[in-house]
Structure formats: structure tokens, C-alpha cells
Amino acid sequence: MNPSITQIITMPEGKTLEFKRNLSSPNNMLKTLVAFANSAGGRLLIGVEDETREILGIENPLDEEERLCNLIADSIEPRLVPNVELIALQDKSLLAVEVYPSGSRPHWLKREGPLEGVYVRLGSTNRKADRSLIEELKRTAQGITFDEMPMPELSVDALDIEAAKALFRLQRDLNEKELLTLKIITQTQGKLVPTIGGMLLFGKERDEHFSDAWIQCGRFAGTTKSVIFDHTEIHEHLPIAIEHVIEFIKKHAMRGADFSHIRRRDVWSIPMTIMREAVINAIVHADYSQMGAPLRVAIYDDRVEIENPGILLPGLTIEDVKQGVSKIRNRVIARVFKELNLIEQWGSGVCRIFEEAKEQNLPEPAIEEIGMRIRFTVYLAESMTTEVSRIATEQVSEQVSEQVRLLLSCLQQGPIGAREAMKCAGLNHRPTFLYDYLQPAIQAGFVEMTQPDSPKSPTQKYRLTAKGRAALNTSQEKRSE
């Protein structure tokens, strides 16, 4: 049932709703209409104060209606034909524009062009789409998924077929026909080649082609990212990576026992059933065409956040997702996960997460579009502040290892790159630098990256944190005594 105009007036602005006082700033209004058409549709009400919701109305409503229709026709490509109508409310006239998700996307502002004038809707704001997102909008309009596309420059030898066969051994024997059916490989230009999905799932050198298709896991002390206690990077084949993520989560969860059943049952401080569903959901729905940051699992004292690149597909809202409405971004990955019984039915995972949280008396999980990423937050029943926070707090006063102390000394004049730090420390062997110097310093919270969202950036540098500077000063004072 569609809400009435009086109900709409009371709703907050968001992905599918915006208010405008008048048509005095048509460019912002046109951006909103383009963003609605490229995203999940939406309503624009003109003649309402967006903060107070005071009904201002518009003067000369028939003239303004005609002006609005002309603006839309003259300013947006491809042609957009929303539903525009005059609405009477409190003896005043409002202009209402209803835009539906468009099958002709991406739409853009003519004056900005097809590369700079494409916008999408994120929360209550309009975000300019970059080239990868524009291509994603085109693919979704054509019914094509990124992971179904061929990689003609590669051969089937680029895939770890033995790993795939091992995973499928209980389901079937993977022969060439099965690989084609699953679209792990495809035929193009007269030869068999991997699909993007095949490479993402089982590529021998996946990182070389998709540098951000890995999972970064971290355990932070407290409820912010100021102190990282432990972290790992997972580069395994995607179906295998799930278990590695769960192992990392279990490593930082507390386990108890429930004896109310006939058999003893483990009870974890972090709900593992929910975690598995959320991790699988993030892997299946990630936008691997995006560059810049991997999938992330961040464990805090009070919650776990799971992030994947990619905003919601056109036509979807967060409320839709909560109700089990699903559109598959990666058909190849989803099909393989379904065949491996990692997912039961497309779209059912999110519903199970919310049901499980309710059964365990946990706060309702949160789904947010943040930047160009989706964040899924699972809140814990009790805060886990015992060992992690205690150890992290004590680390400032603990004696710093000689290797870490040397690295801190190298950084005291300002941020430097890995190569400069190795030269300063007199090192030639990169793994030694990474595992004995850099990683312990980062894990202790003494050192941080200047580009945390792009850990593998060639311009990445490292700098001292306030905690690291304090530890260095303490170490220097002790050495001078």
C-alpha cells in the first residue's frame, strides 16, 4: 500500500525521498532525479521545507509544472519521463515528481556529459558515479553480470581446476561440460577461457588480475579503530576463504557451553551462524569491478562489521534487502556457492540473519550504504573487553622489541615508504621487514598506514601513532638511564 501524501511529509529524507522548497536550484533537483532513476527510484516533493517540513507551497503552480517538465526534458539523457503532478495540501499546491528505476540507465545530466554527469543515490545524498560504477549500471540494464564476462587474454590453465574438483567431489565430477554449465569457463573467439567469476573463485593468480578480491580481518581493542590488536589477510579461493574468516572470528570470540540440551552445545560470544551468513553474503554480493579496498571483517568489543565493495543494485533499497528481496550481482559465484551448499536459496541469507539475531535476543543488525560500500553490522549481546583491551592498554608500557624500536626510530622524522624504512633499518629481505618489524609495530598500534583503505598502494607510507611516539620516547629514556 502506497503511503498518503500526509504520511510522506513526515518521513525522513533518504534513498527514495527528497524535499525541495522551490525550483530556484534546478541543477540539484535534476541531479536527484537522475540519481533516483539510476538507483531505486524515488519521490521528489517541491514546496516543502526539508528541515521543518513546513508546507510552503509553490506560486503559479501550472507555470512551474510546465517549467519543471521542460527542465527534465531538456537536461537529462537518455530521455526521462517521470510522473509529475500537482497536489493540493493545506490550501497550497505542491509539485510531486515520482521516478521509477529506469531500464535505460545510466541517465546523466546533458551539461556534464555521460562520463561526469551520472549520479546515484546513497542515503539522502547524490553521489557522482565513477567509470566502474557507470559500467555496472550499463551491465545491470542489459541483464549482464560482471562475473559472467570472459577473460579472453587467459587460458583455462589460469584456473586451479584441481581445487575446484576437490570442493565439488561430494556433489559431482567436474568435467569440461560442468565447468561450462557453471560458467567457470566459457567459449570465446574459438577457444575456452576463464570467466571473471571463474578467476575470482579459483584463479591461480587472482590478485594479479583483481588486486582487491581478498579479505582483510582485524580485531580492534575497544569500539574504534585506534588500536588494532590482531589482523590477517586472506587470499584463498573464495569458497575456502569463508572458513579462514570464521577461524579468525573464533580466535577472538569467547566460548561457553549450554547444557540445557541432551548434548553439550558450544555458545560463542560472537554468533557464528550469523557470521557465516554475513560473510557469505558479502562475498556473493561484492562488486569486484571496483578498485580501492578489499572485503573487510572488523571485530570490536561490542560488534562485528562486515564490509564489501559495491552499493545496492538498481531497484533495491535497504528495506527490500531486509525483507529478503534479492538481485544477484555475481551469478557465477552465487551458482557455485549454491551448488556447494554454502547458500540455500538466493536472498534467504539476510532474512536468516535477522531471524537468528531475534532468537538470540541480539539488537537488530544494521545495513548501511557507506561511500561505495555496504556495511553489515552485527551487535553482540555483551561487550568483550577482557583480555584484548587489557593487553592493548599494557602494551604501551611493555618493553619494545629491538626490531620494532628500530622501525619507530626510522619513522620519528615523518612518514616513509617500505623501501625507505628497510634502507633505514639496514634490511634487504622484504619478508623479514614485514613479519619482524612492520606487522608487530602495526599490531601493537605503534605504526599506521597513511592510506589504510589501499593497503597495497605503491605510494603507501607508514607513520608513528601517538602511542608509537610515546613508546619510542619511553624506550629512549630507558636506554639513556
Secondary structure, 3 states (H helix, E strand, C coil): CCCCHHHHHHCCCECCEEEECCCCCHHHHHHHHHHHHHCCCEEEEECECCCCCCECCCCCHHHHHHHHHHHHHHHEECCCCCEEEEEEECCEEEEEEEECCCCCCCCEECCCHHHHCCEEEECCEEEECCHHHHHHHHHHHHCCCHHHCECCCCCHHHECHHHHHHHHCCCCCCCHHHHHHCCCEEEECCEEEEEHHHHHHHECCHHHHCCCCCEEEEEECCCCCCCEEEEEEECCCHHHHHHHHHHHHHHCCCEEEECCCCCCEEEECCCHHHHHHHHHHHHHHCCCCCCCCCEEEEECCCEEEEEEECCCCCCCCHHHHHCCCCCCCCHHHHHHHHHCCCCCCCCHHHHHHHHHHHHCCCCCCEEEEECCEEEEEEECCCCCCCHHHHHHHHCCCCCCCHHHHHHHHHHCCCCECHHHHHHHHCCCCHHHHHHHHHHHHHHCCCEEECCCCCCCCCCCCEEECHHHHHHHHHHHHHHHC
